[in-house]
Amino acid sequence: MADKQSKTNFEAWVAKATQRLEAKRIPRKRRLYIPSIDEEITVRSLTTSEIADVMDSDDTDSLRQDKRAVYTAVVEPDLHALAKQLQEAGQIVDPMDVTDIFEQHERAEIVLQVMEISGITGDSISVVDSAKN
């Protein structure tokens, strides 16, 4: 009887794991109001590899990490297209400097929102029962 129960539990885990993996493939989006520009933006979740790129490429400069995360995650307005136009107009040199349209604290808050929807922050796990020796 216990073996049949174990198989049922395992099958439930397989179904749940499959569902979670499929859900993670779909980027989550969130609309944010930015007071300094009196506009709303849309951000999307970052993939594990995008988060690694953000962290690894600028590992000594947290301000640059924030800029890269915002530049990557903001989908509306299209910051890549905006950066290209601003570069052509001579307003910025580095495409990620387009994120200077936001106040520094706003960039930090945008990053926090992106990390939340990307699954980097959230509810803590908890101990249910101590392992028995």
Secondary structure, 3 states (H helix, E strand, C coil): CHHHHHHHHHHHHHHHHHHHHHHHCCCCEEEEEEHHHCEEEEEECCCHHHHHHHHHHCCCCHHHHHHHHHHHHEEECCHHHHHHHHHHCCCCCCHHHHHHHCCHHHHHHHHHHHHHHCCCCCCCCCCCCCCCC
